[in-house]
Amino acid sequence: MPPKKSPGITAVLIDAGPNMAEKDEESGKSFFEQAINTADWIVSRKLFSEDPENFAIIAYNSDPDENIIKLDGEKFKGVKIHSEEFEPACFDHL
């Protein structure tokens, strides 16, 4: 019997900086709205296909005073992680 394959990992990184508020002339939507819609599309596909791959959503360039992540003794300002651990896609990710 072959060894079990461990699930892969997907990390969706979303730029939450002020430049993302600019609107795309073609669609009329902001770049942030487009990024959120794309992330929603990815999560939806993973949910309905019951994909076992582990998943996380990470926003960067957000408010540096509110969102500070500590990792291995270093501080990263302006980073927000939706969940602390990678997990299969769930409705909370939407």
N, C-alpha and C positions, 0 to 999 in steps of 0.2 A: 504494500500500500504506500503510495507516495506521501511525503510529508504534507501536512496542511499548509496551505498558503495563508500567510497573515494578510489582513486587509491593508490596502494602501492608505495613503493620507492625502487629503486635499485641503489646502489652505487658500481661502479667498481673501485677498488683500484689497481693501477699498480705501482710496485716498479721500480723506474727509476734510482736506484743506480748503481755504477760501477760493482758490482757483477753480474748484469743482462746481462752484455756483454759477459759473458762466454757462450761457445757453448755447446749444448747438444751433446754428442758423437753419440747418436742414430739418431737424426734428422739432425744434422749439423747446426741447427738454434740456435741463441742466445736465452736465456731465455726471454729477452725483446721482441724479435720478436714473440716468442710463446705467450707471454702475450698480445701483440697488436693484433695478429691474433684471439685469443680467445675473446678479447673485441669486435673486429670487427664482429665476429660471433654472439655474444650476441646482439649487436646493430642491425645487419641485421635482426635477427629473430624478434626483437621487432618492427622494422619498417614494415616488410611485414605482420606481424600478426595484425598490428594496435593496439598493446598493449597500453592501456591508462596509464600504470604505469609510474610514474615519475622516472627520471633517471639522473645520473651524473657520470662523469669520473674524478677521482682524481689520480694524480701522486704524489708519495712521494719519498724521497731520491734523489730529483733532485738538481740542483745547488742552494745552500742555499743563495748565494748572489743575484740571480735573482728572485727567487720564495719565497716570504715571504707573508704569509697569516695572517691577523689580525682577531681574533675572540674573542669577549668578553674581549677586552683589552689585550689579550695575543698574542704573535707573534709565528708563526710556520714557521720555515725556511725549505726550500727544498720541499714545498708542492705547487702543481699547480692544480687549479680547472678549468676544461674546461669551465663550465658556472656557474655563481654565484648562480643560482636558479635551483632547480630540475625541469625538464620539460620532457614531453614525448620524447622518442628517435626520433632523426631527422638525416638527412643526414650529418649535421655538426659534429655529433659525430663520424662519420666514419673516 
